[in-house]
Structures are given as C-alpha cells and as structure tokens.
Amino acid sequence: MELVRSDQVEAAANTLAEAFWDDPLMQIVAPNEKKRTIVAPWFFAKSIAYGLRWGEVSSNDDASAVAIWFPPGNTDITLGRMLRVGMGALPFRAGINGFVRFMRAISAVEKFHKAVKGPHWYLMAVGTSPSRQGTGLGSSLLQLGTSKADAAGIPCYLETATESNVAFYSKRGFEVTGEANLLAFTLRGMVGPPG
C-alpha cells in the first residue's frame, strides 16, 4: 500500500464511487441513480483532494482500494477547507435537496465525532472496487491507520451506515458510540480503542 499519486486520483475516486454506490450516504446525497452516477465520482474526487491536503490517502498499486485517513490535529472537517477543494459546488452537482440532505447527515454524525475526546485518527472513507472486495485490501488499508493510532496509544473514529460495515469494524475492535436515524437510514459513529 502506498500514498495515492496525482495520476491516480481519478481512478481512486471511481473506486470509492463504485464501493459506496449503495451506501446510505450516497443514497442520501443522490437518491436518483442516474444523478448518483455523475455525483459520486465528483464527490469522492473532492474528498480525496481534501485528504491529500490535510490527511493521508492510501491505495494499492492500481487504486482499486482506497482509504482516506486524517491524523490527530486534522480530524475536524471544516467548511473553509471544504470550499478550498471545491466542495462548494455540491448544491450545483447534487441539487439543493441533495446538498440539504448531505448537510443533515453531517450534522447528525458530527456530535459522535465531537464526543471523541483527545487526539485520534479519523477514517473518512475506505472502499474497494466491487471486483476486488473480499481480498483483504480494505482490511490492509484499515490497518495502515489503526497501526499508527496503536503506536501512539490513541483511538480511531469512523462513521458508517450499513450493518455489514458495523460487523466488519466490530470484528476489528470498533464499537458503536452513537446512532442517528435520517431518511430511513441509521448513521453510526464508531470508535476503535488503541490495541
């Protein structure tokens, strides 16, 4: 696993768009599948741009598995930084309703993140192209961040909205620390203590 190179950003964004195609967050932002086809790669390209500036974006050699991690001191996703990477165009890409739903989702999980006291690592996203899922790539990318947190003796935080992800992270020591219901989806914050 290595840091994403500038020539891999498009492939990495497409990987996350494919991996999160049915994820509740993408369904909240773009419930219409045709619109989601357009919005998802753009959304993840902006998320990767944010990660490249203030975090770490890692992938395997062909960017078919990608993780966006933020180290202690950079775990707050700020409006100013979002605007700097171009996320201000979200209302034009997803429509005003998609933007409002996205902001409601962020607001719903923000309190879970704020409840994590002290330094921690934040996993914004980890995803593997559907054709490569189940091969251990996602687990390897997860371990990149958790091993750094373990070495520093601090926790990791993430959000998820799927039962399968809750099971995946629970097997790796994460615990649900908060839940919020939004548009028939259950959004969760999870914390993994240092191991």
Residue pairs with C-beta under 8 A, 6 or more apart in sequence:
1 58
1 59
1 60
1 140
1 141
1 144
2 58
2 59
2 60
2 61
3 56
3 57
3 58
3 59
4 12
4 48
4 52
4 57
4 58
4 59
4 63
4 66
8 59
8 63
9 45
9 48
9 49
9 52
10 41
10 45
11 62
11 63
11 64
12 44
12 48
12 57
12 59
12 63
12 66
13 41
13 42
13 44
13 45
13 47
13 48
14 41
14 44
15 59
15 63
15 64
15 65
15 66
15 127
15 128
15 129
16 40
16 44
16 47
16 48
16 66
16 125
16 127
17 26
17 40
17 41
17 43
17 44
18 127
18 129
18 130
19 66
19 127
19 128
19 129
19 130
19 133
20 26
20 40
20 44
20 125
20 127
21 36
21 40
23 161
23 162
24 161
24 162
24 185
24 187
25 102
25 105
25 161
25 187
26 36
26 39
26 40
26 43
27 36
27 185
28 98
28 101
28 102
28 104
28 105
28 182
28 183
28 185
29 36
29 39
29 43
29 90
29 94
29 98
29 101
29 102
29 105
30 36
30 39
30 40
30 94
30 98
31 98
35 94
35 95
35 98
38 93
39 93
39 94
39 98
42 93
43 90
43 93
43 94
44 125
46 82
46 85
46 86
46 87
47 68
47 124
47 125
48 57
48 66
48 68
49 85
49 86
50 68
50 77
50 81
50 82
50 85
50 87
50 124
51 57
51 68
51 69
51 70
51 124
53 81
53 84
53 85
54 70
54 74
54 81
55 68
55 69
55 70
55 71
55 74
55 122
55 124
56 68
56 69
56 70
56 71
56 144
56 145
57 66
57 67
57 68
57 69
58 66
58 67
58 69
58 141
58 144
59 65
59 66
59 67
59 141
60 137
60 140
60 141
64 128
64 129
64 131
64 132
64 137
65 126
65 127
65 128
65 129
65 132
65 137
65 138
65 140
65 141
66 125
66 126
66 127
66 128
66 141
67 123
67 125
67 126
67 127
67 138
67 141
67 142
67 144
67 145
68 123
68 124
68 125
68 126
69 121
69 122
69 123
69 124
69 144
69 145
70 77
70 121
70 122
70 124
71 121
71 148
72 119
72 120
72 121
72 152
72 154
73 119
75 113
75 120
75 121
75 122
75 157
76 113
77 106
77 124
82 88
90 98
90 99
90 102
91 98
91 99
94 102
101 182
101 183
104 182
105 182
105 187
108 180
108 182
108 187
109 159
109 178
109 180
109 187
109 188
109 189
111 178
111 180
112 157
112 159
112 177
112 178
112 180
112 188
112 189
113 122
113 157
113 159
113 189
115 177
115 178
115 189
116 155
116 157
116 177
116 191
118 154
119 152
119 154
120 149
120 154
120 155
120 156
120 157
120 191
121 145
121 146
121 148
121 149
121 154
121 155
121 156
121 157
122 156
122 157
122 158
123 142
123 145
123 156
123 157
123 158
124 158
126 138
126 141
126 142
127 138
128 135
128 137
128 138
138 168
139 172
142 172
145 156
146 156
146 172
146 192
146 195
149 155
149 156
149 192
149 194
150 194
150 195
152 194
153 194
154 194
155 191
155 192
155 193
155 194
156 174
156 191
156 192
157 189
157 190
157 191
157 192
158 169
158 174
158 189
158 190
158 192
159 187
159 188
159 189
159 190
160 166
160 169
160 187
160 188
160 190
161 185
161 186
161 187
161 188
166 176
166 188
166 190
169 190
169 192
170 176
170 190
172 192
173 192
173 193
173 195
174 190
174 191
174 192
175 190
175 191
175 192
175 193
176 188
176 189
176 190
177 189
177 190
177 191
178 188
178 189
179 186
179 187
179 188
179 189
180 186
180 187
180 188
181 187
